[in-house]
Amino acid sequence: MKSSQPTMKDKVLGAHRDAVRYTGASSIPATTVRRFMPGLKRQSHVTRMLNILVSEGKLALSTSQDQCDYAVPSAAARGQVMA
């Protein structure tokens, strides 16, 4: 049996969820997400993974006051609304 280890995307998404729970904010900047990933040295890796998660539809961009934040998209944005 092959054990499945979490990918970098899973780790970043988990760190984003932890940051949302801890701060109570709906959108979180990449620098805050990095703080929830101990041992990770490079901010660029987190930003790249967050941008990939945005392109996959798992996160949404929220821009305000020259800052780019990442938020969990609503069910309507993900196309999961049932009529």
C-alpha atoms as an extended CHARMM CRD file, in Angstrom:
* protein
*
        83  EXT
         1         1  MET       CA              0.0000000000        0.0000000000        0.0000000000  PROA      1               0.0000000000
         2         2  LYS       CA              1.2030000000        3.4280000000       -0.8710000000  PROA      2               0.0000000000
         3         3  SER       CA              0.9060000000        6.0920000000        1.7960000000  PROA      3               0.0000000000
         4         4  SER       CA             -0.2600000000        9.3930000000        0.4250000000  PROA      4               0.0000000000
         5         5  GLN       CA              1.5510000000       12.3960000000        1.7730000000  PROA      5               0.0000000000
         6         6  PRO       CA              0.0220000000       15.8520000000        1.5210000000  PROA      6               0.0000000000
         7         7  THR       CA              1.2160000000       17.9100000000       -1.4230000000  PROA      7               0.0000000000
         8         8  MET       CA              2.5050000000       21.4530000000       -1.1320000000  PROA      8               0.0000000000
         9         9  LYS       CA             -0.8870000000       22.6970000000       -2.3530000000  PROA      9               0.0000000000
        10        10  ASP       CA             -2.6260000000       20.7880000000        0.4520000000  PROA      10              0.0000000000
        11        11  LYS       CA             -0.2360000000       22.2480000000        3.0200000000  PROA      11              0.0000000000
        12        12  VAL       CA             -0.7580000000       25.8090000000        1.7740000000  PROA      12              0.0000000000
        13        13  LEU       CA             -4.5380000000       25.3660000000        1.6830000000  PROA      13              0.0000000000
        14        14  GLY       CA             -4.4250000000       23.9860000000        5.2330000000  PROA      14              0.0000000000
        15        15  ALA       CA             -2.2890000000       26.9110000000        6.3840000000  PROA      15              0.0000000000
        16        16  HSD       CA             -4.7870000000       29.2970000000        4.7810000000  PROA      16              0.0000000000
        17        17  ARG       CA             -7.6470000000       27.6070000000        6.6480000000  PROA      17              0.0000000000
        18        18  ASP       CA             -5.7020000000       27.8250000000        9.9080000000  PROA      18              0.0000000000
        19        19  ALA       CA             -5.0230000000       31.5260000000        9.3020000000  PROA      19              0.0000000000
        20        20  VAL       CA             -8.7220000000       32.1780000000        8.6410000000  PROA      20              0.0000000000
        21        21  ARG       CA             -9.6690000000       30.3560000000       11.8460000000  PROA      21              0.0000000000
        22        22  TYR       CA             -7.0410000000       32.1680000000       13.9100000000  PROA      22              0.0000000000
        23        23  THR       CA             -7.5790000000       35.7040000000       12.6020000000  PROA      23              0.0000000000
        24        24  GLY       CA            -11.3100000000       35.5230000000       11.9480000000  PROA      24              0.0000000000
        25        25  ALA       CA            -10.8040000000       37.4630000000        8.7120000000  PROA      25              0.0000000000
        26        26  SER       CA            -12.3900000000       36.2880000000        5.4940000000  PROA      26              0.0000000000
        27        27  SER       CA             -9.3890000000       37.1140000000        3.3010000000  PROA      27              0.0000000000
        28        28  ILE       CA             -5.7650000000       36.5390000000        4.2600000000  PROA      28              0.0000000000
        29        29  PRO       CA             -2.5420000000       37.9120000000        2.6850000000  PROA      29              0.0000000000
        30        30  ALA       CA              0.1730000000       35.4890000000        1.6100000000  PROA      30              0.0000000000
        31        31  THR       CA              2.5340000000       36.7310000000        4.3320000000  PROA      31              0.0000000000
        32        32  THR       CA              0.0610000000       35.6530000000        7.0120000000  PROA      32              0.0000000000
        33        33  VAL       CA             -0.4030000000       32.2560000000        5.3690000000  PROA      33              0.0000000000
        34        34  ARG       CA              3.3860000000       31.7680000000        5.4460000000  PROA      34              0.0000000000
        35        35  ARG       CA              3.4160000000       32.3640000000        9.2050000000  PROA      35              0.0000000000
        36        36  PHE       CA              1.2040000000       29.3010000000        9.5840000000  PROA      36              0.0000000000
        37        37  MET       CA              3.7300000000       27.1310000000        7.7290000000  PROA      37              0.0000000000
        38        38  PRO       CA              6.6710000000       26.6000000000       10.0960000000  PROA      38              0.0000000000
        39        39  GLY       CA              9.9630000000       25.7300000000        8.4690000000  PROA      39              0.0000000000
        40        40  LEU       CA              9.1270000000       27.3350000000        5.1310000000  PROA      40              0.0000000000
        41        41  LYS       CA             11.7140000000       29.9250000000        4.1870000000  PROA      41              0.0000000000
        42        42  ARG       CA             10.5190000000       31.4060000000        0.9100000000  PROA      42              0.0000000000
        43        43  GLN       CA              7.5000000000       33.6580000000        0.5700000000  PROA      43              0.0000000000
        44        44  SER       CA              7.5370000000       33.1330000000       -3.2050000000  PROA      44              0.0000000000
        45        45  HSD       CA              6.6690000000       29.4390000000       -2.8170000000  PROA      45              0.0000000000
        46        46  VAL       CA              3.5690000000       30.2810000000       -0.7910000000  PROA      46              0.0000000000
        47        47  THR       CA              2.4940000000       33.0000000000       -3.2260000000  PROA      47              0.0000000000
        48        48  ARG       CA              2.9650000000       30.6650000000       -6.1930000000  PROA      48              0.0000000000
        49        49  MET       CA              0.9160000000       27.8970000000       -4.5540000000  PROA      49              0.0000000000
        50        50  LEU       CA             -1.8240000000       30.3660000000       -3.5860000000  PROA      50              0.0000000000
        51        51  ASN       CA             -1.9870000000       31.5860000000       -7.1920000000  PROA      51              0.0000000000
        52        52  ILE       CA             -2.2610000000       27.9800000000       -8.4100000000  PROA      52              0.0000000000
        53        53  LEU       CA             -5.1120000000       27.3850000000       -5.9410000000  PROA      53              0.0000000000
        54        54  VAL       CA             -6.8300000000       30.5120000000       -7.3060000000  PROA      54              0.0000000000
        55        55  SER       CA             -6.5230000000       29.2100000000      -10.8680000000  PROA      55              0.0000000000
        56        56  GLU       CA             -8.0180000000       25.8770000000       -9.7380000000  PROA      56              0.0000000000
        57        57  GLY       CA            -10.9470000000       27.6940000000       -8.1230000000  PROA      57              0.0000000000
        58        58  LYS       CA            -10.1450000000       26.6260000000       -4.5520000000  PROA      58              0.0000000000
        59        59  LEU       CA             -9.3520000000       30.2060000000       -3.4830000000  PROA      59              0.0000000000
        60        60  ALA       CA            -10.3810000000       33.6340000000       -4.7380000000  PROA      60              0.0000000000
        61        61  LEU       CA             -8.4310000000       36.8840000000       -4.9910000000  PROA      61              0.0000000000
        62        62  SER       CA             -9.5330000000       39.8630000000       -2.9540000000  PROA      62              0.0000000000
        63        63  THR       CA             -7.7370000000       43.1280000000       -3.6680000000  PROA      63              0.0000000000
        64        64  SER       CA             -7.9650000000       46.1420000000       -1.4100000000  PROA      64              0.0000000000
        65        65  GLN       CA             -5.6810000000       49.0990000000       -0.7400000000  PROA      65              0.0000000000
        66        66  ASP       CA             -2.7570000000       47.8510000000       -2.8480000000  PROA      66              0.0000000000
        67        67  GLN       CA             -2.7970000000       44.4670000000       -1.1110000000  PROA      67              0.0000000000
        68        68  CYS       CA             -3.7210000000       41.1380000000       -2.6400000000  PROA      68              0.0000000000
        69        69  ASP       CA             -5.5150000000       38.8060000000       -0.2370000000  PROA      69              0.0000000000
        70        70  TYR       CA             -6.7320000000       35.2570000000       -0.7490000000  PROA      70              0.0000000000
        71        71  ALA       CA            -10.2270000000       34.1980000000        0.3000000000  PROA      71              0.0000000000
        72        72  VAL       CA            -12.2640000000       31.0100000000        0.1440000000  PROA      72              0.0000000000
        73        73  PRO       CA            -14.7870000000       31.4930000000       -2.6840000000  PROA      73              0.0000000000
        74        74  SER       CA            -18.4710000000       31.3250000000       -1.9090000000  PROA      74              0.0000000000
        75        75  ALA       CA            -20.5610000000       28.3920000000       -3.1180000000  PROA      75              0.0000000000
        76        76  ALA       CA            -22.0490000000       30.6220000000       -5.8160000000  PROA      76              0.0000000000
        77        77  ALA       CA            -18.6030000000       31.4600000000       -7.1760000000  PROA      77              0.0000000000
        78        78  ARG       CA            -17.6980000000       27.7660000000       -7.2890000000  PROA      78              0.0000000000
        79        79  GLY       CA            -20.8690000000       26.9330000000       -9.2230000000  PROA      79              0.0000000000
        80        80  GLN       CA            -22.3500000000       24.7510000000       -6.4900000000  PROA      80              0.0000000000
        81        81  VAL       CA            -25.6400000000       26.5970000000       -6.0280000000  PROA      81              0.0000000000
        82        82  MET       CA            -28.6550000000       24.3490000000       -6.4440000000  PROA      82              0.0000000000
        83        83  ALA       CA            -31.7860000000       26.0010000000       -7.8580000000  PROA      83              0.0000000000
